[in-house]
Amino acid sequence: MNETQISFLIDYLTAAIRLSIPLGFAALGGMWSERSGVLNIALEGMLLTGAFVSASVASISNNAWLGLIIGSAVGGLVGLLHAYFSVTLKINQIVSALGINLSVAGLTGFFSRLIFSQGDSNTLPKFSFFEWLNPSKIQGGFSPENLFIFLLIVVILLSIHLLFSTNFGLSVRAIGQYPLAAETAGISVDWIRYGCVLLSGILCGLGGAYLSLVHIRYFAEGIVAGKGYIALAAVIFGRWHPLGIIGACFLFGATESLQLRIQAFNLNIPYQFLNMLPYLVALLALLGLGGKASPPKALGVAYNRETRD
């Protein structure tokens, strides 16, 4: 390979990683929710919530860190809302999630026109990395992308450890498979599900904050553009395992990066077909391209303590 080809490959892989970051956070959040038995199609709405709230708070306060923290927290609140509907009220989990997605899309669209009416979203503040220590070295070597990549790696490692090496992870997996047996063993099905869906919302909030504060650096309606649904496909394609999920997210990110580069070559291909590539790959994943995936047996089923359903 010559120097030009190597440079193109490095640029392509770097872009693929950057595009995979929000998918990774959302998909790992979806994994926790679904491992506990709560179907979470609301990943799209949680991502959008994190993107909007983090951009709004950062714009008003002129502090990206504050935007990141509050955006993640509000994403967690949306997760709690989904848990309340699904676990406490026992509403159909698909209906609850779709209701959240539609509500969040409408509310963020309305309030974004009020908050960003003067184009403020184009001047979102940057992350400050303790410039008082050594500005020249830190800013050059520790970019916002590196921060989120580091956070994602930590989340991956913690997810693997918690899910497969702790009593909490054992409880989550037991509830996702046989909630009646788990409750008989003294495990609180409702509390575990609440915790997992809360964690799902927080991780989606992180992914949304990355989109608005780092990747695009402004907020606009449609900023998520179906990434929550692609993340859901990554959960299924990755077979509810953290490593498989991250591999699927990188595949989808690489596909999106590829279609962007194909468009740059000005080939005689309608850009609409190129925009379809990531969603086409996600559809193939859902159709079982990577083999048959076996979800947790209690996924999507409300647990009724009185009737022991």
ZAMARGU-4260 file (C-alpha; in steps of 0.2 Angstrom, whole numbers, plus 5000, padded with zeros to 4 digits):
<rodrens>
0) 5000/5000/5000 | 5006/5017/4996 | 5006/5032/5007 | 4989/5039/5000 | 4981/5022/5003
5) 4987/5021/5020 | 4981/5038/5024 | 4964/5034/5017 | 4963/5018/5027 | 4968/5027/5043
10) 4955/5041/5040 | 4942/5028/5036 | 4945/5018/5052 | 4945/5034/5063 | 4929/5040/5056
15) 4921/5023/5058 | 4926/5023/5077 | 4919/5040/5079 | 4903/5035/5071 | 4902/5020/5082
20) 4903/5029/5099 | 4885/5034/5101 | 4879/5017/5094 | 4890/5009/5107 | 4883/5018/5122
25) 4865/5016/5116 | 4867/4998/5112 | 4876/4994/5129 | 4861/5003/5137 | 4849/4993/5127
30) 4858/4977/5132 | 4856/4980/5151 | 4838/4984/5149 | 4834/4969/5138 | 4845/4957/5149
35) 4833/4961/5163 | 4818/4957/5152 | 4812/4975/5147 | 4811/4978/5128 | 4819/4995/5125
40) 4814/5002/5108 | 4815/5019/5117 | 4834/5020/5114 | 4830/5032/5100 | 4821/5044/5111
45) 4834/5042/5125 | 4848/5047/5113 | 4838/5062/5107 | 4835/5067/5125 | 4853/5067/5129
50) 4858/5076/5113 | 4845/5090/5116 | 4847/5092/5135 | 4866/5092/5134 | 4866/5105/5120
55) 4853/5116/5128 | 4862/5116/5145 | 4879/5118/5137 | 4873/5133/5127 | 4864/5142/5141
60) 4878/5139/5154 | 4893/5139/5142 | 4899/5124/5150 | 4900/5107/5140 | 4904/5097/5156
65) 4888/5103/5164 | 4879/5099/5148 | 4886/5081/5148 | 4881/5078/5166 | 4864/5084/5165
70) 4861/5077/5148 | 4865/5060/5154 | 4855/5062/5170 | 4839/5067/5160 | 4842/5052/5149
75) 4841/5042/5165 | 4825/5050/5169 | 4817/5045/5153 | 4823/5027/5156 | 4814/5028/5173
80) 4799/5034/5164 | 4800/5019/5152 | 4802/5007/5168 | 4787/5015/5177 | 4776/5012/5162
85) 4783/4994/5158 | 4787/4987/5176 | 4775/4996/5187 | 4760/5000/5176 | 4764/4984/5165
90) 4759/4993/5149 | 4765/4985/5133 | 4783/4988/5132 | 4783/4992/5113 | 4769/5004/5115
95) 4778/5013/5130 | 4794/5014/5120 | 4785/5021/5104 | 4776/5034/5115 | 4792/5040/5122
100) 4800/5041/5105 | 4786/5051/5098 | 4784/5062/5113 | 4803/5066/5114 | 4804/5070/5095
105) 4789/5082/5097 | 4795/5090/5113 | 4813/5092/5107 | 4808/5099/5091 | 4797/5112/5099
110) 4809/5118/5113 | 4824/5118/5101 | 4816/5131/5091 | 4814/5142/5106 | 4831/5139/5114
115) 4841/5139/5097 | 4830/5152/5088 | 4846/5163/5086 | 4857/5150/5080 | 4865/5147/5097
120) 4867/5129/5094 | 4881/5133/5081 | 4892/5140/5095 | 4891/5126/5108 | 4906/5127/5120
125) 4921/5115/5119 | 4926/5103/5133 | 4940/5111/5144 | 4953/5098/5149 | 4961/5106/5164
130) 4970/5119/5154 | 4977/5127/5170 | 4989/5112/5171 | 4997/5112/5154 | 4986/5119/5139
135) 4997/5115/5125 | 5000/5096/5129 | 4983/5092/5135 | 4973/5100/5122 | 4984/5092/5108
140) 4984/5074/5115 | 4967/5072/5124 | 4953/5077/5113 | 4935/5075/5117 | 4934/5060/5105
145) 4947/5052/5116 | 4937/5055/5132 | 4922/5047/5125 | 4932/5032/5118 | 4940/5030/5135
150) 4922/5031/5143 | 4916/5018/5131 | 4930/5006/5135 | 4927/5008/5153 | 4908/5004/5151
155) 4912/4989/5140 | 4924/4982/5153 | 4912/4985/5168 | 4898/4978/5158 | 4907/4962/5155
160) 4913/4961/5173 | 4896/4965/5181 | 4886/4954/5170 | 4896/4938/5171 | 4907/4940/5187
165) 4895/4947/5200 | 4879/4943/5209 | 4871/4958/5202 | 4874/4952/5184 | 4868/4934/5189
170) 4852/4942/5196 | 4850/4952/5180 | 4852/4937/5169 | 4841/4926/5180 | 4827/4939/5179
175) 4828/4940/5160 | 4826/4921/5159 | 4815/4916/5173 | 4809/4930/5184 | 4798/4918/5194
180) 4813/4908/5199 | 4823/4924/5203 | 4810/4930/5214 | 4808/4914/5223 | 4827/4915/5227
185) 4824/4932/5235 | 4828/4944/5220 | 4817/4959/5218 | 4812/4958/5199 | 4805/4976/5199
190) 4820/4984/5207 | 4833/4975/5196 | 4823/4980/5180 | 4821/4998/5186 | 4840/4999/5189
195) 4844/4992/5172 | 4832/5003/5162 | 4839/5018/5172 | 4857/5013/5167 | 4850/5011/5149
200) 4844/5029/5149 | 4860/5036/5157 | 4871/5027/5143 | 4860/5033/5130 | 4861/5051/5137
205) 4880/5049/5136 | 4879/5044/5117 | 4867/5059/5114 | 4879/5071/5122 | 4893/5065/5111
210) 4883/5068/5096 | 4878/5086/5100 | 4894/5092/5110 | 4908/5083/5101 | 4903/5074/5084
215) 4892/5087/5076 | 4894/5102/5089 | 4876/5108/5087 | 4859/5102/5089 | 4846/5101/5075
220) 4830/5091/5073 | 4834/5074/5067 | 4851/5074/5074 | 4849/5056/5080 | 4843/5050/5063
225) 4838/5032/5068 | 4854/5028/5077 | 4843/5022/5092 | 4835/5009/5080 | 4852/5004/5073
230) 4859/5002/5091 | 4844/4990/5094 | 4849/4980/5079 | 4867/4980/5086 | 4860/4972/5102
235) 4852/4958/5093 | 4866/4956/5080 | 4878/4955/5095 | 4867/4942/5104 | 4866/4953/5120
240) 4884/4951/5124 | 4895/4967/5126 | 4909/4962/5115 | 4897/4956/5101 | 4887/4972/5103
245) 4903/4983/5101 | 4908/4973/5086 | 4891/4976/5078 | 4892/4994/5082 | 4909/4996/5073
250) 4902/4987/5058 | 4887/4999/5057 | 4899/5014/5060 | 4911/5007/5046 | 4896/5006/5034
255) 4891/5024/5038 | 4908/5030/5036 | 4910/5020/5019 | 4894/5028/5012 | 4900/5045/5016
260) 4916/5042/5007 | 4908/5035/4992 | 4897/5051/4991 | 4914/5061/4991 | 4920/5052/4976
265) 4905/5060/4966 | 4900/5044/4958 | 4884/5043/4948 | 4875/5035/4962 | 4859/5043/4970
270) 4864/5048/4987 | 4848/5041/4994 | 4854/5024/4990 | 4870/5027/4999 | 4861/5034/5014
275) 4852/5017/5015 | 4868/5007/5018 | 4868/5008/5037 | 4850/5004/5038 | 4851/4990/5025
280) 4865/4982/5035 | 4855/4984/5051 | 4840/4976/5042 | 4850/4961/5037 | 4856/4959/5055
285) 4838/4959/5061 | 4834/4946/5048 | 4847/4934/5055 | 4863/4937/5044 | 4874/4933/5059
290) 4865/4918/5063 | 4849/4915/5074 | 4850/4925/5090 | 4841/4919/5106 | 4834/4933/5116
295) 4831/4932/5135 | 4816/4921/5137 | 4806/4934/5148 | 4810/4949/5136 | 4795/4960/5133
300) 4785/4950/5146 | 4778/4960/5161 | 4780/4951/5177 | 4765/4950/5188 | 4769/4946/5205
305) 4751/4942/5210 | 4747/4930/5196 | 4765/4924/5193 | 4764/4926/5174
</rodrens>
